[in-house]
């Protein structure tokens, strides 16, 4: 369940957060693209792998 939440954060809500956001020129948008979205995607992938191995 938790990896799914992080995956949804990485995908975003198509306006302010995630890889598919439309507003990208703000300071938060730039940091989101560089840090938050990739981090959430990595956490989601690791969480899914851990659940599959378990």
Gaussian input, Z-matrix of N, CA and C with variables (Angstrom, degrees):
# hf/3-21g

backbone

0 1
 N
 C     1     B1
 C     2     B2     1     A1
 N     3     B3     2     A2     1     D1
 C     4     B4     3     A3     2     D2
 C     5     B5     4     A4     3     D3
 N     6     B6     5     A5     4     D4
 C     7     B7     6     A6     5     D5
 C     8     B8     7     A7     6     D6
 N     9     B9     8     A8     7     D7
 C    10    B10     9     A9     8     D8
 C    11    B11    10    A10     9     D9
 N    12    B12    11    A11    10    D10
 C    13    B13    12    A12    11    D11
 C    14    B14    13    A13    12    D12
 N    15    B15    14    A14    13    D13
 C    16    B16    15    A15    14    D14
 C    17    B17    16    A16    15    D15
 N    18    B18    17    A17    16    D16
 C    19    B19    18    A18    17    D17
 C    20    B20    19    A19    18    D18
 N    21    B21    20    A20    19    D19
 C    22    B22    21    A21    20    D20
 C    23    B23    22    A22    21    D21
 N    24    B24    23    A23    22    D22
 C    25    B25    24    A24    23    D23
 C    26    B26    25    A25    24    D24
 N    27    B27    26    A26    25    D25
 C    28    B28    27    A27    26    D26
 C    29    B29    28    A28    27    D27
 N    30    B30    29    A29    28    D28
 C    31    B31    30    A30    29    D29
 C    32    B32    31    A31    30    D30
 N    33    B33    32    A32    31    D31
 C    34    B34    33    A33    32    D32
 C    35    B35    34    A34    33    D33
 N    36    B36    35    A35    34    D34
 C    37    B37    36    A36    35    D35
 C    38    B38    37    A37    36    D36
 N    39    B39    38    A38    37    D37
 C    40    B40    39    A39    38    D38
 C    41    B41    40    A40    39    D39
 N    42    B42    41    A41    40    D40
 C    43    B43    42    A42    41    D41
 C    44    B44    43    A43    42    D42
 N    45    B45    44    A44    43    D43
 C    46    B46    45    A45    44    D44
 C    47    B47    46    A46    45    D45
 N    48    B48    47    A47    46    D46
 C    49    B49    48    A48    47    D47
 C    50    B50    49    A49    48    D48
 N    51    B51    50    A50    49    D49
 C    52    B52    51    A51    50    D50
 C    53    B53    52    A52    51    D51
 N    54    B54    53    A53    52    D52
 C    55    B55    54    A54    53    D53
 C    56    B56    55    A55    54    D54
 N    57    B57    56    A56    55    D55
 C    58    B58    57    A57    56    D56
 C    59    B59    58    A58    57    D57
 N    60    B60    59    A59    58    D58
 C    61    B61    60    A60    59    D59
 C    62    B62    61    A61    60    D60
 N    63    B63    62    A62    61    D61
 C    64    B64    63    A63    62    D62
 C    65    B65    64    A64    63    D63
 N    66    B66    65    A65    64    D64
 C    67    B67    66    A66    65    D65
 C    68    B68    67    A67    66    D66
 N    69    B69    68    A68    67    D67
 C    70    B70    69    A69    68    D68
 C    71    B71    70    A70    69    D69
 N    72    B72    71    A71    70    D70
 C    73    B73    72    A72    71    D71
 C    74    B74    73    A73    72    D72
 N    75    B75    74    A74    73    D73
 C    76    B76    75    A75    74    D74
 C    77    B77    76    A76    75    D75
 N    78    B78    77    A77    76    D76
 C    79    B79    78    A78    77    D77
 C    80    B80    79    A79    78    D78
 N    81    B81    80    A80    79    D79
 C    82    B82    81    A81    80    D80
 C    83    B83    82    A82    81    D81
 N    84    B84    83    A83    82    D82
 C    85    B85    84    A84    83    D83
 C    86    B86    85    A85    84    D84
 N    87    B87    86    A86    85    D85
 C    88    B88    87    A87    86    D86
 C    89    B89    88    A88    87    D87
 N    90    B90    89    A89    88    D88
 C    91    B91    90    A90    89    D89
 C    92    B92    91    A91    90    D90
 N    93    B93    92    A92    91    D91
 C    94    B94    93    A93    92    D92
 C    95    B95    94    A94    93    D93
 N    96    B96    95    A95    94    D94
 C    97    B97    96    A96    95    D95
 C    98    B98    97    A97    96    D96
 N    99    B99    98    A98    97    D97
 C   100   B100    99    A99    98    D98
 C   101   B101   100   A100    99    D99
 N   102   B102   101   A101   100   D100
 C   103   B103   102   A102   101   D101
 C   104   B104   103   A103   102   D102
 N   105   B105   104   A104   103   D103
 C   106   B106   105   A105   104   D104
 C   107   B107   106   A106   105   D105
 N   108   B108   107   A107   106   D106
 C   109   B109   108   A108   107   D107
 C   110   B110   109   A109   108   D108
 N   111   B111   110   A110   109   D109
 C   112   B112   111   A111   110   D110
 C   113   B113   112   A112   111   D111
 N   114   B114   113   A113   112   D112
 C   115   B115   114   A114   113   D113
 C   116   B116   115   A115   114   D114
 N   117   B117   116   A116   115   D115
 C   118   B118   117   A117   116   D116
 C   119   B119   118   A118   117   D117
 N   120   B120   119   A119   118   D118
 C   121   B121   120   A120   119   D119
 C   122   B122   121   A121   120   D120
 N   123   B123   122   A122   121   D121
 C   124   B124   123   A123   122   D122
 C   125   B125   124   A124   123   D123
 N   126   B126   125   A125   124   D124
 C   127   B127   126   A126   125   D125
 C   128   B128   127   A127   126   D126
 N   129   B129   128   A128   127   D127
 C   130   B130   129   A129   128   D128
 C   131   B131   130   A130   129   D129
 N   132   B132   131   A131   130   D130
 C   133   B133   132   A132   131   D131
 C   134   B134   133   A133   132   D132
 N   135   B135   134   A134   133   D133
 C   136   B136   135   A135   134   D134
 C   137   B137   136   A136   135   D135
 N   138   B138   137   A137   136   D136
 C   139   B139   138   A138   137   D137
 C   140   B140   139   A139   138   D138
 N   141   B141   140   A140   139   D139
 C   142   B142   141   A141   140   D140
 C   143   B143   142   A142   141   D141
 N   144   B144   143   A143   142   D142
 C   145   B145   144   A144   143   D143
 C   146   B146   145   A145   144   D144
 N   147   B147   146   A146   145   D145
 C   148   B148   147   A147   146   D146
 C   149   B149   148   A148   147   D147
 N   150   B150   149   A149   148   D148
 C   151   B151   150   A150   149   D149
 C   152   B152   151   A151   150   D150
 N   153   B153   152   A152   151   D151
 C   154   B154   153   A153   152   D152
 C   155   B155   154   A154   153   D153
 N   156   B156   155   A155   154   D154
 C   157   B157   156   A156   155   D155
 C   158   B158   157   A157   156   D156
 N   159   B159   158   A158   157   D157
 C   160   B160   159   A159   158   D158
 C   161   B161   160   A160   159   D159

   B1=1.4434
   B2=1.5358
   B3=1.3230
   B4=1.4648
   B5=1.5334
   B6=1.3442
   B7=1.4705
   B8=1.5282
   B9=1.3102
   B10=1.4640
   B11=1.5281
   B12=1.3114
   B13=1.4707
   B14=1.5278
   B15=1.3384
   B16=1.4587
   B17=1.5318
   B18=1.3106
   B19=1.4605
   B20=1.5254
   B21=1.3163
   B22=1.4616
   B23=1.5329
   B24=1.3211
   B25=1.4637
   B26=1.5248
   B27=1.3309
   B28=1.4643
   B29=1.5248
   B30=1.3245
   B31=1.4644
   B32=1.5175
   B33=1.3085
   B34=1.4507
   B35=1.5105
   B36=1.3252
   B37=1.4538
   B38=1.5278
   B39=1.3296
   B40=1.4651
   B41=1.5302
   B42=1.3292
   B43=1.4554
   B44=1.5213
   B45=1.3347
   B46=1.4558
   B47=1.5240
   B48=1.3286
   B49=1.4632
   B50=1.5172
   B51=1.3268
   B52=1.4527
   B53=1.5216
   B54=1.3334
   B55=1.4544
   B56=1.5303
   B57=1.3080
   B58=1.4593
   B59=1.5285
   B60=1.3287
   B61=1.4691
   B62=1.5258
   B63=1.3091
   B64=1.4590
   B65=1.5308
   B66=1.3234
   B67=1.4620
   B68=1.5212
   B69=1.3368
   B70=1.4629
   B71=1.5155
   B72=1.3125
   B73=1.4622
   B74=1.5279
   B75=1.3300
   B76=1.4604
   B77=1.5281
   B78=1.3248
   B79=1.4655
   B80=1.5238
   B81=1.3448
   B82=1.4611
   B83=1.5223
   B84=1.3154
   B85=1.4608
   B86=1.5146
   B87=1.3207
   B88=1.4641
   B89=1.5274
   B90=1.3348
   B91=1.4635
   B92=1.5228
   B93=1.3198
   B94=1.4582
   B95=1.5209
   B96=1.3178
   B97=1.4635
   B98=1.5237
   B99=1.3264
   B100=1.4613
   B101=1.5216
   B102=1.3392
   B103=1.4631
   B104=1.5229
   B105=1.3206
   B106=1.4671
   B107=1.5241
   B108=1.3039
   B109=1.4638
   B110=1.5306
   B111=1.3547
   B112=1.4708
   B113=1.5286
   B114=1.3351
   B115=1.4607
   B116=1.5204
   B117=1.3144
   B118=1.4669
   B119=1.5222
   B120=1.3276
   B121=1.4624
   B122=1.5249
   B123=1.3232
   B124=1.4654
   B125=1.5198
   B126=1.3255
   B127=1.4694
   B128=1.5250
   B129=1.3268
   B130=1.4626
   B131=1.5276
   B132=1.3222
   B133=1.4729
   B134=1.5157
   B135=1.3349
   B136=1.4528
   B137=1.5235
   B138=1.3172
   B139=1.4690
   B140=1.5153
   B141=1.3320
   B142=1.4718
   B143=1.5218
   B144=1.3300
   B145=1.4772
   B146=1.5114
   B147=1.3183
   B148=1.4699
   B149=1.5241
   B150=1.3357
   B151=1.4594
   B152=1.5340
   B153=1.3192
   B154=1.4590
   B155=1.5202
   B156=1.3284
   B157=1.4629
   B158=1.5209
   B159=1.2962
   B160=1.4633
   B161=1.4699
   A1=111.52
   A2=117.05
   A3=120.79
   A4=111.92
   A5=120.00
   A6=118.12
   A7=112.83
   A8=117.47
   A9=120.88
   A10=110.75
   A11=117.11
   A12=120.81
   A13=110.54
   A14=116.75
   A15=119.64
   A16=111.16
   A17=117.94
   A18=121.08
   A19=110.76
   A20=116.88
   A21=119.99
   A22=111.66
   A23=117.28
   A24=120.14
   A25=109.90
   A26=117.10
   A27=120.37
   A28=111.08
   A29=116.98
   A30=120.17
   A31=109.45
   A32=116.97
   A33=121.34
   A34=114.39
   A35=113.67
   A36=121.22
   A37=111.18
   A38=116.10
   A39=125.28
   A40=115.23
   A41=118.96
   A42=119.44
   A43=111.18
   A44=118.74
   A45=121.41
   A46=114.46
   A47=119.00
   A48=122.44
   A49=110.21
   A50=116.31
   A51=122.04
   A52=113.83
   A53=114.50
   A54=120.38
   A55=112.48
   A56=117.99
   A57=121.69
   A58=112.90
   A59=117.48
   A60=120.99
   A61=110.63
   A62=116.27
   A63=120.70
   A64=112.22
   A65=118.26
   A66=122.01
   A67=107.64
   A68=116.30
   A69=121.42
   A70=114.11
   A71=119.52
   A72=122.07
   A73=114.54
   A74=119.03
   A75=120.65
   A76=109.88
   A77=115.99
   A78=119.97
   A79=110.99
   A80=115.76
   A81=118.87
   A82=110.84
   A83=117.49
   A84=120.39
   A85=112.33
   A86=116.35
   A87=120.27
   A88=111.11
   A89=116.60
   A90=119.68
   A91=111.64
   A92=117.13
   A93=121.11
   A94=110.10
   A95=116.07
   A96=119.85
   A97=111.17
   A98=117.47
   A99=120.90
   A100=113.50
   A101=118.18
   A102=120.47
   A103=114.97
   A104=117.13
   A105=120.20
   A106=112.88
   A107=117.80
   A108=120.37
   A109=112.50
   A110=119.00
   A111=117.72
   A112=113.06
   A113=116.75
   A114=119.66
   A115=111.21
   A116=117.02
   A117=120.61
   A118=111.02
   A119=117.15
   A120=120.27
   A121=111.12
   A122=117.26
   A123=120.74
   A124=111.03
   A125=117.25
   A126=120.84
   A127=109.97
   A128=117.35
   A129=120.79
   A130=111.14
   A131=117.18
   A132=120.27
   A133=110.78
   A134=117.47
   A135=120.26
   A136=111.95
   A137=117.02
   A138=120.29
   A139=112.30
   A140=116.63
   A141=120.23
   A142=110.25
   A143=117.11
   A144=120.82
   A145=110.28
   A146=117.54
   A147=120.77
   A148=110.57
   A149=117.12
   A150=119.62
   A151=111.41
   A152=117.26
   A153=120.12
   A154=111.68
   A155=117.46
   A156=121.38
   A157=111.32
   A158=115.33
   A159=121.85
   A160=109.99
   D1=-45.10
   D2=-178.83
   D3=-65.43
   D4=-42.80
   D5=176.59
   D6=-59.75
   D7=-32.58
   D8=177.57
   D9=-65.00
   D10=-39.32
   D11=178.08
   D12=-63.37
   D13=-44.59
   D14=178.45
   D15=-65.37
   D16=-35.52
   D17=176.99
   D18=-65.00
   D19=-40.70
   D20=177.78
   D21=-66.37
   D22=-35.49
   D23=176.04
   D24=-65.65
   D25=-41.16
   D26=-179.83
   D27=-65.26
   D28=-39.76
   D29=178.11
   D30=-68.79
   D31=-44.31
   D32=173.43
   D33=95.70
   D34=-179.09
   D35=-179.13
   D36=-110.24
   D37=16.54
   D38=171.57
   D39=69.66
   D40=8.65
   D41=175.26
   D42=-126.73
   D43=-56.96
   D44=-174.24
   D45=-114.48
   D46=-27.11
   D47=-170.92
   D48=-126.51
   D49=143.25
   D50=173.02
   D51=103.12
   D52=175.67
   D53=-178.24
   D54=-68.45
   D55=-27.50
   D56=-174.75
   D57=-103.72
   D58=28.36
   D59=-178.99
   D60=-73.63
   D61=154.46
   D62=-179.58
   D63=-96.71
   D64=-26.56
   D65=178.82
   D66=-99.24
   D67=104.15
   D68=-173.26
   D69=-115.98
   D70=-11.31
   D71=-171.35
   D72=-85.96
   D73=-6.23
   D74=179.80
   D75=-78.99
   D76=165.85
   D77=177.55
   D78=-60.62
   D79=-43.28
   D80=178.70
   D81=-65.06
   D82=-39.51
   D83=179.84
   D84=-61.73
   D85=-39.76
   D86=178.61
   D87=-67.57
   D88=-44.72
   D89=178.53
   D90=-67.78
   D91=-33.51
   D92=177.51
   D93=-62.93
   D94=-42.17
   D95=-179.91
   D96=-67.93
   D97=-37.26
   D98=-177.26
   D99=-82.71
   D100=-35.86
   D101=-170.08
   D102=-119.42
   D103=-58.07
   D104=-169.55
   D105=-66.37
   D106=-51.35
   D107=-177.23
   D108=-63.39
   D109=-46.70
   D110=176.75
   D111=-62.92
   D112=-38.07
   D113=178.64
   D114=-63.27
   D115=-44.57
   D116=178.57
   D117=-63.56
   D118=-37.92
   D119=178.24
   D120=-65.92
   D121=-41.89
   D122=178.20
   D123=-64.12
   D124=-43.57
   D125=178.43
   D126=-62.05
   D127=-41.60
   D128=179.37
   D129=-63.91
   D130=-44.06
   D131=-179.86
   D132=-64.32
   D133=-46.33
   D134=177.90
   D135=-61.75
   D136=-40.52
   D137=178.41
   D138=-63.26
   D139=-40.94
   D140=178.41
   D141=-66.66
   D142=-42.71
   D143=178.96
   D144=-62.25
   D145=-43.52
   D146=179.78
   D147=-61.79
   D148=-40.91
   D149=179.89
   D150=-68.51
   D151=-34.24
   D152=179.80
   D153=-72.88
   D154=-35.87
   D155=-179.92
   D156=-73.21
   D157=-32.99
   D158=-177.23
   D159=-64.56

